[in-house]
Amino acid sequence: MPSRGAARKRDDSEGTGPVHQSLAWVLRIVTVVQPSETTKALLLALNSFLLIFGYYQIKAAREGLLLAAHPASIKAYLAIPQVFLLVLVVKGFSHLSSRLPRHLLITWVTLFCVGNLLFFYALGWVGVPVSIMGVVFFVWIGIFNLTIPAQFWGFANDIYTEQEGKRLFPLIALGASLGGGAGPMAARQVIPVIGCYGMMLVTAVFLCATVALTWAIHARDVRESLDRPHAPAVDRVSPLDPGGGFRIVLQSRYLLLIAAMVVVYNYINAAGEFMFSELQRQTAIRELGASGDAEQLQNYIGAAFAGYQWLGNVIGLGVQLFLVSRVLRWAGIGGALLVLPLMALGGYGVAAFGASLLLLKWVKAAENGVDYSLMKTARSALFLVTQREEKYKAQAAIETFCVRAGDTLCAVVVWLGTAIVPLSIEGFAAANVAAVCLWIALCLMIVRERKRMQAPAGAGQG
């Protein structure tokens, strides 16, 4: 008969031992987790933490490099080259995903981004002007910060069933919220020491760590799938079927509605970011006066944005920790989708009658915090009811191209509101109020379509 120690060791390896039971009990503050689910869910949460923590090291640097040499309006205009580049990125991602297993797909895409960061660091080292680097780096990050999270959430969607995902996504997204809270705080301290270019090396290290985590999670999921007759291991290790992400989106009313919602929301988000950035830049120039040189302005803006991002992510962390799983459980995915647009309606409604830097800082911080926590979790959960190709390819197309399409729409509105018919900050806020009304309507249509898709199987809630 096996010893008590051997039995305990076997239980721990299977995720049913006392350690896993204790972890599951502690994690109930976030959501309901079964002991056997703790290891894989926590590894995914750590992966999401490292991705977002690393991203925020270079996000603050991006603002400093760009706004030290250009007005805030350029951020809106740079969405235009991004949206065209993303057509190629989405097609390339679809091509790779039809030829590589998911762990190799994630590995090669991530290592390609690491190589890019090393190249940008080398350009800064040889003295490429900041006016050029700021633009190029901003465009690159605009693609990076959509592609990497999209493939991560495709991976998470591929691992869990719909019911598992609704329970465990709040825990996985908590990792991203923790990374978002810690990232700007670290960046604010580190940027003055190693500079904006040094932050690129920091992020490269974290990205390499996420590759190792992806392999560990994939291997564990394949082992577990051998014990599930309804989820054979071949689904975990085979490349996806041929087909492009855009074609898949166009063939589904449900996916088209999600795509439209993403376009409208990101127009609203980008317009709010423009309003805050413009007021922040004006404040920085006024504070530094004529004595401030380009590097001082760059570091001032970078540090200010790190503080603003930290505030948003602290809000997001609180929402993720205490509210996300409860909102999903009580109001369903449909109810969760409506929280952020209703908040935005109130925030921009107030700003339309008088906008200040402090007001916009809190409106945008709250908007970003709820977006990165509740909205991101709900949006990712929308794909739990889709097919495997839709989880990777369609989600990648929507969460990259459609995001930047919304930003491009914002660029057009900013151009019209600055060069053709000048608008005040309050005028841009009023335009956002109108767009939020459309956003709410699209959310309601998505909820109805999702219920229609589930009706034949009698599954779940909207």
C-alpha positions in Angstrom: 0.0 0.0 0.0 1.4 3.5 -0.9 2.6 5.7 1.9 0.6 8.7 3.0 3.4 11.0 1.7 3.3 9.3 -1.7 -0.5 9.7 -1.9 -0.2 13.4 -0.9 2.4 13.9 -3.6 0.2 12.3 -6.2 -2.8 14.4 -5.2 -0.7 17.6 -5.5 0.5 16.6 -9.0 -3.1 16.0 -10.0 -4.3 19.3 -8.5 -6.4 17.8 -5.8 -4.0 18.0 -2.8 -4.2 20.3 0.2 -2.1 23.0 -1.4 -4.4 23.3 -4.4 -7.5 23.2 -2.1 -6.0 26.1 0.0 -5.3 28.1 -3.2 -8.8 27.5 -4.5 -10.2 28.7 -1.2 -8.1 31.9 -1.2 -8.9 32.6 -4.9 -12.6 32.7 -4.1 -12.2 36.3 -3.3 -11.9 36.7 -7.1 -14.0 33.9 -8.5 -14.9 30.2 -8.1 -11.9 28.0 -8.8 -11.8 24.2 -8.5 -8.6 22.8 -6.8 -7.7 20.9 -10.0 -7.9 24.2 -12.0 -5.6 26.3 -9.9 -2.2 25.6 -11.4 -3.1 26.2 -15.0 -5.2 29.2 -14.2 -2.5 30.8 -12.1 0.1 30.2 -14.8 -2.1 31.9 -17.3 -2.6 34.8 -14.8 1.2 35.1 -14.4 1.6 35.1 -18.2 -0.9 37.9 -18.6 0.8 39.8 -15.7 4.2 39.7 -17.4 2.7 40.7 -20.8 1.0 43.8 -19.4 3.8 44.7 -17.0 6.3 44.6 -19.8 4.0 46.6 -22.1 3.6 49.4 -19.6 7.4 49.8 -19.4 7.4 50.8 -23.0 4.0 52.5 -23.1 5.2 55.3 -20.9 8.4 55.6 -22.9 6.3 55.8 -26.1 4.5 58.9 -24.8 7.7 60.6 -23.9 9.4 59.9 -27.2 6.4 61.1 -29.3 5.1 64.1 -27.4 8.5 65.6 -26.7 8.7 66.3 -30.5 5.1 66.4 -31.8 1.7 67.7 -30.8 -0.9 65.3 -29.3 -3.0 65.3 -32.5 -0.3 63.2 -34.2 -1.4 60.2 -32.0 -4.7 60.2 -33.8 -3.2 60.5 -37.2 -0.7 57.7 -36.7 -3.6 55.3 -36.5 -3.9 55.6 -40.2 -0.6 53.8 -41.1 -1.3 51.3 -38.3 -4.7 50.2 -39.8 -3.1 49.5 -43.2 -0.1 47.6 -41.6 -2.6 45.6 -39.6 -4.2 44.2 -42.7 -0.8 42.6 -43.5 -0.3 41.6 -39.8 -3.8 39.8 -39.7 -3.2 38.0 -42.9 0.3 37.0 -41.8 -1.0 35.8 -38.5 -3.8 33.7 -40.2 -1.2 32.2 -42.5 1.1 31.2 -39.6 -1.8 29.9 -37.5 -2.8 27.5 -40.3 0.7 26.0 -40.3 2.0 26.1 -36.8 0.7 24.6 -33.5 -0.5 27.2 -31.1 2.6 27.1 -28.8 4.9 27.5 -31.8 2.7 30.3 -33.2 2.9 32.2 -30.0 6.6 31.6 -29.7 7.6 32.9 -33.1 5.3 35.9 -32.9 6.6 36.9 -29.5 10.3 36.4 -30.4 9.8 38.5 -33.5 8.6 41.3 -31.2 11.7 40.8 -29.0 13.9 41.2 -32.0 12.1 44.4 -32.9 12.7 45.9 -29.5 16.4 45.1 -29.7 16.5 46.8 -33.1 14.8 50.0 -31.8 17.2 50.1 -28.9 20.1 49.9 -31.4 18.6 52.8 -33.4 18.4 54.9 -30.3 22.0 54.0 -29.4 23.3 55.2 -32.7 21.5 58.5 -32.4 18.4 58.4 -34.6 16.5 61.7 -34.0 13.7 61.4 -31.4 11.3 63.1 -33.9 11.7 60.0 -36.1 11.9 57.4 -33.4 8.9 58.7 -31.6 6.7 58.2 -34.7 8.1 54.8 -35.7 8.0 53.4 -32.2 4.4 54.7 -31.6 3.3 52.9 -34.8 5.0 49.7 -33.8 3.6 49.7 -30.3 0.1 50.3 -31.8 0.5 47.0 -33.5 2.3 45.1 -30.7 -0.1 46.0 -28.0 -3.0 44.5 -29.9 -1.5 41.5 -31.5 0.2 40.0 -28.4 -2.9 40.2 -26.1 -5.1 39.0 -28.9 -3.1 35.8 -29.4 -2.9 35.3 -25.6 -6.7 35.5 -25.2 -7.1 33.2 -28.2 -4.9 30.8 -26.4 -7.0 31.1 -23.2 -10.3 30.7 -25.2 -8.8 27.5 -26.8 -8.0 26.0 -23.4 -11.4 26.5 -21.6 -15.0 25.7 -22.3 -17.6 28.5 -22.1 -18.6 27.7 -18.5 -15.0 27.3 -17.4 -14.0 30.6 -19.1 -16.8 32.6 -17.5 -15.5 31.5 -14.1 -11.8 31.6 -14.7 -11.3 34.6 -17.0 -11.7 37.0 -14.1 -8.7 35.3 -12.4 -6.6 35.3 -15.6 -7.5 38.9 -16.3 -6.5 39.8 -12.7 -2.9 39.0 -13.7 -3.2 41.7 -16.4 -4.7 44.1 -13.9 -1.9 43.5 -11.5 0.6 44.1 -14.2 -1.2 47.2 -15.2 -1.0 48.5 -11.7 2.6 47.7 -11.1 3.9 48.5 -14.6 3.4 52.3 -14.6 4.5 52.6 -11.0 7.8 50.8 -11.9 8.1 52.8 -15.2 7.8 56.1 -13.3 10.8 55.2 -11.1 12.9 53.5 -13.8 12.5 55.9 -16.8 14.6 58.7 -15.1 17.4 56.1 -14.4 17.7 54.2 -17.7 15.7 56.4 -20.1 13.0 55.6 -22.6 15.3 53.4 -24.7 16.4 51.3 -21.7 12.8 50.4 -21.1 12.8 48.5 -24.4 15.4 46.0 -23.0 13.3 45.5 -19.9 10.2 44.6 -21.9 12.2 42.2 -24.1 13.2 40.2 -21.0 9.6 39.9 -19.8 8.4 38.7 -23.3 11.0 35.9 -23.3 9.7 34.8 -19.9 6.1 34.6 -21.4 7.3 32.2 -24.1 8.5 29.8 -21.4 5.2 30.1 -19.6 3.3 29.4 -22.8 5.1 26.1 -23.3 4.5 25.1 -19.7 0.8 25.9 -20.0 0.4 24.1 -23.4 2.1 21.0 -22.1 -0.1 20.8 -19.0 -3.2 21.4 -21.1 -2.3 18.6 -23.5 -1.7 16.2 -20.6 -5.1 17.1 -19.1 -6.9 16.8 -22.4 -5.9 13.1 -22.6 -8.3 12.5 -19.7 -11.1 14.3 -21.5 -12.8 12.4 -24.3 -14.7 15.5 -25.4 -11.4 17.5 -25.9 -8.9 15.2 -27.6 -5.2 16.2 -27.6 -5.1 16.6 -31.3 -7.2 19.8 -31.0 -4.4 21.2 -28.8 -1.4 20.4 -31.0 -2.8 20.7 -34.6 -2.6 24.0 -36.6 -5.9 25.7 -37.4 -7.8 25.0 -40.6 -7.0 27.3 -43.6 -8.9 30.6 -43.9 -8.3 34.3 -43.2 -9.5 36.2 -40.2 -11.3 38.8 -42.2 -13.3 36.3 -44.2 -14.4 34.5 -41.0 -15.7 37.8 -39.5 -17.6 38.7 -42.6 -19.4 35.4 -42.6 -20.9 35.8 -39.1 -23.5 38.4 -38.0 -22.3 37.9 -34.4 -18.7 38.6 -35.2 -19.7 41.6 -37.4 -21.6 43.1 -34.5 -18.6 42.6 -32.2 -16.3 44.2 -34.8 -18.6 47.2 -35.1 -18.7 47.6 -31.3 -14.9 47.5 -31.2 -14.6 50.2 -33.9 -17.1 52.5 -32.1 -15.6 52.0 -28.7 -12.1 52.6 -29.8 -13.1 55.8 -31.6 -14.5 57.0 -28.2 -11.4 55.8 -26.3 -9.0 57.4 -28.8 -10.9 60.7 -28.8 -10.8 60.8 -25.0 -7.1 60.0 -25.1 -6.5 62.9 -27.6 -8.4 65.3 -25.3 -6.3 64.3 -22.2 -3.0 64.3 -24.2 -3.6 67.7 -25.6 -4.3 69.2 -22.2 -1.3 67.3 -20.7 1.0 68.6 -23.4 -0.1 72.2 -22.9 0.4 71.9 -19.2 3.9 70.5 -19.6 4.9 73.3 -21.9 3.5 75.9 -19.5 5.1 74.3 -16.5 8.6 74.0 -18.0 8.5 77.3 -19.9 11.3 78.4 -22.1 14.0 76.8 -19.9 12.9 73.2 -20.7 14.8 71.3 -23.4 13.5 68.4 -25.5 14.8 65.7 -23.1 13.2 67.4 -20.0 9.9 67.7 -21.9 10.2 64.1 -22.9 10.8 62.8 -19.4 8.2 65.2 -17.9 5.5 63.9 -20.2 6.6 60.3 -19.8 6.5 60.5 -16.0 3.1 62.3 -16.0 1.6 59.6 -18.3 3.0 56.9 -16.1 1.2 58.4 -13.1 -2.1 58.7 -15.1 -1.7 55.1 -16.3 -1.0 54.0 -12.7 -4.2 55.6 -11.6 -6.2 53.8 -14.3 -4.7 50.5 -13.5 -5.3 50.8 -9.8 -8.9 51.4 -10.6 -8.9 48.4 -12.9 -7.2 46.2 -10.3 -9.9 47.0 -7.8 -12.7 46.3 -10.3 -11.0 43.0 -11.4 -10.4 41.9 -7.8 -13.9 42.5 -6.4 -16.4 43.1 -9.2 -15.7 41.3 -12.4 -16.6 37.8 -11.5 -19.6 39.0 -9.5 -20.9 41.2 -12.4 -20.5 38.2 -14.8 -22.3 35.9 -12.4 -25.1 38.3 -11.5 -25.6 40.2 -14.8 -24.1 37.8 -17.3 -21.8 38.8 -20.1 -24.4 41.0 -21.7 -24.8 43.1 -18.5 -21.0 43.3 -18.1 -20.8 44.8 -21.7 -23.1 47.7 -20.7 -21.2 48.9 -17.6 -18.5 50.8 -19.4 -20.6 52.6 -22.0 -22.9 53.8 -19.3 -19.9 55.1 -17.3 -18.6 56.8 -20.5 -21.9 58.4 -21.1 -21.8 60.1 -17.7 -18.1 61.1 -17.9 -18.1 62.7 -21.3 -21.5 64.2 -20.6 -20.0 66.2 -17.7 -16.9 67.0 -19.8 -19.0 68.4 -22.6 -20.0 71.2 -20.2 -16.5 72.0 -19.0 -13.3 70.0 -19.4 -10.2 70.4 -17.2 -7.0 68.3 -17.0 -8.0 66.9 -13.6 -11.5 66.0 -14.8 -10.3 64.3 -18.0 -7.6 62.5 -16.0 -10.2 60.9 -13.8 -12.7 60.2 -16.6 -10.0 58.5 -18.7 -8.4 56.7 -15.8 -11.8 55.3 -14.8 -12.6 54.4 -18.4 -9.3 52.7 -18.9 -9.5 50.9 -15.6 -12.9 49.4 -16.3 -11.9 48.7 -19.9 -8.8 46.7 -19.0 -10.7 44.7 -16.3 -14.4 44.2 -16.8 -14.7 45.2 -20.5 -11.7 43.2 -21.6 -12.9 40.1 -19.7 -16.4 40.4 -21.2 -15.1 41.0 -24.7 -12.8 37.9 -24.4 -15.7 35.8 -23.1 -17.8 36.7 -26.1 -15.5 34.3 -28.1 -16.1 31.3 -25.8 -19.2 30.3 -27.9 -17.3 30.5 -31.2 -15.4 27.9 -33.2 -11.6 27.3 -32.8 -10.7 29.3 -36.0 -12.8 32.2 -34.8 -11.1 32.2 -31.4 -7.7 32.8 -32.9 -8.2 34.3 -36.4 -11.4 36.3 -36.1 -10.5 37.5 -32.6 -7.1 38.6 -33.8 -8.7 40.5 -36.7 -11.2 42.2 -34.5 -8.9 43.0 -31.6 -6.2 44.4 -34.0 -7.6 45.8 -37.2 -11.0 46.9 -35.8 -9.3 48.6 -32.9 -7.1 50.7 -35.2 -10.0 51.3 -37.5 -11.7 53.0 -34.6 -8.6 55.0 -34.0 -8.5 55.9 -37.7 -12.0 57.2 -37.5 -10.9 59.3 -34.5 -8.0 60.7 -36.6 -10.6 61.9 -39.2 -12.7 63.5 -36.6 -9.6 65.1 -34.9 -8.5 66.5 -38.3 -12.0 67.9 -39.0 -12.2 69.3 -35.5 -8.8 71.0 -35.6 -8.2 71.9 -39.2 -11.6 72.3 -40.8 -14.3 73.3 -38.2 -12.3 74.0 -35.0 -13.8 72.2 -32.0 -13.0 72.9 -28.3 -12.3 70.0 -25.9 -15.9 70.3 -24.9 -17.0 69.8 -28.5 -15.0 66.6 -28.8 -16.6 65.4 -25.5 -20.1 66.1 -27.0 -19.2 64.1 -30.1 -18.2 61.2 -27.8 -21.6 61.3 -26.1 -23.3 60.7 -29.4 -21.0 57.9 -30.2 -21.6 56.2 -26.8 -25.3 56.0 -27.6 -24.4 54.0 -30.8 -22.1 51.8 -28.6 -24.9 51.0 -26.2 -27.2 50.0 -29.1 -24.5 47.7 -30.5 -24.0 46.0 -27.1 -27.8 45.3 -27.0 -27.7 43.7 -30.5 -24.7 41.5 -29.5 -26.5 40.3 -26.4 -29.6 39.4 -28.5 -27.5 37.6 -31.2 -25.6 35.7 -28.6 -28.8 34.5 -27.0 -30.0 33.4 -30.4 -26.9 31.4 -31.0 -27.2 29.7 -27.7 -30.9 29.0 -28.0 -30.7 25.6 -29.9 -28.4 24.2 -27.3 -30.2 25.8 -24.4 -26.9 27.0 -23.0 -26.1 29.6 -20.4 -27.1 33.3 -20.1 -26.4 36.3 -22.1 
